């Protein structure tokens, strides 16, 4: 960038870069918060799935025991 253009455009370029960085930092923060929330939802879904599998296993075992006896 020519020196005279740097002096005339430099401050506005700096302001634009600063605004851009602020926007990207906010975007990153939002994505991190969403990631944390998604991680919590994922853990809840894993727990629900584990409980569901336990129920299916228990019902299957009772069904087999009632069908064939112990």
VENHUSUL-V492667 format. One record per residue. N is the residue number from 1. RES is the residue in one letter. D_LAST is the distance of its C-alpha to the last C-alpha in Angstrom with 2 decimals. Layout:
N&RES&D_LAST, N&RES&D_LAST
This chain:
1&X&86.06, 2&X&89.82, 3&X&90.89, 4&X&92.58, 5&X&89.52, 6&X&87.34, 7&X&89.54, 8&X&89.51, 9&X&85.89, 10&X&84.36, 11&X&83.69, 12&X&82.14, 13&X&80.04, 14&X&78.86, 15&X&78.00, 16&X&76.12, 17&X&74.19, 18&X&73.40, 19&X&72.13, 20&X&70.08, 21&X&68.51, 22&X&67.75, 23&X&66.08, 24&X&63.99, 25&X&63.01, 26&X&61.91, 27&X&59.99, 28&X&58.26, 29&X&57.43, 30&X&56.01, 31&X&53.89, 32&X&52.65, 33&X&51.70, 34&X&49.92, 35&X&48.12, 36&X&46.97, 37&X&45.76, 38&X&43.98, 39&X&42.33, 40&X&41.05, 41&X&39.76, 42&X&38.07, 43&X&36.32, 44&X&35.18, 45&X&33.88, 46&X&31.99, 47&X&30.36, 48&X&29.52, 49&X&28.01, 50&X&25.89, 51&X&24.62, 52&X&24.03, 53&X&22.02, 54&X&19.84, 55&X&19.35, 56&X&18.59, 57&X&16.04, 58&X&14.32, 59&X&14.56, 60&X&13.39, 61&X&10.20, 62&X&9.69, 63&X&10.91, 64&X&8.67, 65&X&5.44, 66&X&7.76, 67&X&9.08, 68&X&6.65, 69&X&3.75, 70&X&0.00
